């Protein structure tokens, strides 16, 4: 089992920045992806960004490219999402998740952290 705990959410004005953290504990995997997703009110949860271990390669959804940066430590303990130039449409609950290598879907999820961007 993997436990994921997100933190760092809050209220910020448009144009501001926030840094989300996701702390992983329990069983870890030598090859896996850790991703960030978000769910706005009344909408489906959507992919935001991911980072892969051990290559540390990253991938972003188009709406956040150039504004968000995902990073993590080499020990697969913590992943971060630096969010700059925030917009009102970034308002959502943000979740981190783990996908083990070879799996089609993410199978471990955190509880989420609220990000609210005021315009």
C-alpha positions as CSV (number, residue, x, y, z in Angstrom):
1,X,0.0,0.0,0.0
2,X,1.0,3.6,-0.7
3,X,-0.3,6.5,1.3
4,X,-0.3,9.9,-0.3
5,X,-0.9,13.2,1.6
6,X,-1.3,16.5,-0.3
7,X,-0.7,19.9,1.3
8,X,-0.1,23.5,0.2
9,X,-3.5,24.4,-1.1
10,X,-5.2,27.7,-0.2
11,X,-6.6,30.9,-1.5
12,X,-4.5,33.1,-3.8
13,X,-5.2,36.0,-6.1
14,X,-5.0,35.7,-9.8
15,X,-1.4,36.0,-11.0
16,X,-0.1,34.6,-7.7
17,X,1.7,31.3,-7.0
18,X,1.2,28.2,-4.8
19,X,3.4,25.2,-4.2
20,X,1.6,21.9,-3.6
21,X,3.4,18.9,-2.0
22,X,2.5,15.3,-2.0
23,X,4.2,13.1,0.6
24,X,4.3,9.3,-0.1
25,X,4.8,6.7,2.5
26,X,4.4,2.9,2.7
27,X,5.5,0.7,-0.1
28,X,7.4,2.4,-2.9
29,X,8.2,1.3,-6.4
30,X,11.4,1.6,-8.4
31,X,9.6,2.4,-11.6
32,X,6.4,4.4,-11.5
33,X,4.6,7.7,-12.3
34,X,3.3,10.2,-9.9
35,X,0.7,12.5,-11.2
36,X,-1.3,15.6,-10.3
37,X,-4.9,15.8,-11.2
38,X,-7.6,18.4,-10.5
39,X,-11.3,18.5,-10.2
40,X,-13.3,21.7,-10.5
41,X,-16.8,22.0,-9.1
42,X,-19.3,20.2,-11.3
43,X,-16.6,18.9,-13.6
44,X,-14.7,15.6,-14.1
45,X,-11.2,15.1,-12.6
46,X,-8.6,15.8,-15.2
47,X,-4.9,15.2,-15.6
48,X,-2.5,18.1,-14.8
49,X,1.1,16.8,-14.8
50,X,3.2,13.8,-14.1
51,X,6.7,12.8,-13.3
52,X,8.3,9.4,-13.9
53,X,10.7,7.5,-11.8
54,X,13.6,6.8,-12.2
55,X,14.0,8.9,-15.4
56,X,12.4,12.0,-13.8
57,X,10.8,12.8,-17.1
58,X,7.8,15.1,-17.0
59,X,4.6,15.7,-19.0
60,X,2.0,18.5,-18.7
61,X,-1.5,19.1,-19.8
62,X,-1.8,22.0,-22.3
63,X,-3.6,24.4,-20.0
64,X,-0.8,24.5,-17.5
65,X,2.3,24.3,-19.7
66,X,4.7,27.1,-19.0
67,X,3.0,27.9,-15.7
68,X,3.2,24.8,-13.6
69,X,6.3,22.7,-12.8
70,X,6.3,19.2,-11.3
71,X,9.3,18.0,-9.5
72,X,10.2,15.3,-7.0
73,X,13.0,13.8,-5.0
74,X,15.0,10.8,-6.2
75,X,13.8,8.7,-3.3
76,X,10.2,8.9,-4.5
77,X,9.2,10.4,-1.1
78,X,7.7,13.7,-2.2
79,X,6.5,15.3,-5.4
80,X,5.8,19.0,-5.8
81,X,3.7,21.1,-8.1
82,X,4.8,24.7,-8.4
83,X,2.0,26.7,-9.8
84,X,2.7,30.2,-11.1
85,X,0.6,32.8,-12.9
86,X,-2.5,31.3,-11.4
87,X,-5.9,31.9,-13.1
88,X,-9.4,31.6,-11.8
89,X,-9.9,28.6,-14.0
90,X,-7.2,26.8,-12.0
91,X,-9.6,26.7,-9.0
92,X,-10.1,23.0,-8.1
93,X,-9.3,20.2,-5.7
94,X,-5.9,18.9,-6.6
95,X,-5.0,15.3,-6.1
96,X,-1.8,13.4,-6.4
97,X,-1.7,9.8,-7.5
98,X,0.7,6.9,-8.2
99,X,0.7,4.7,-11.2
100,X,2.9,1.6,-11.1
101,X,4.8,0.8,-14.2
102,X,2.8,-1.2,-16.6
103,X,-0.5,-0.2,-15.2
104,X,-3.0,1.6,-17.4
105,X,-4.5,3.7,-14.6
106,X,-3.4,5.4,-11.4
107,X,-4.2,3.1,-8.5
108,X,-3.2,5.1,-5.4
109,X,-4.7,8.5,-4.6
110,X,-4.4,11.2,-2.0
111,X,-7.3,12.9,-0.4
112,X,-6.9,16.2,-2.3
113,X,-6.1,19.8,-1.4
114,X,-8.3,22.8,-2.3
115,X,-6.8,25.6,-4.5
116,X,-8.9,28.7,-4.9
117,X,-7.9,31.5,-7.2
118,X,-9.7,34.8,-6.8
119,X,-10.1,37.0,-9.8
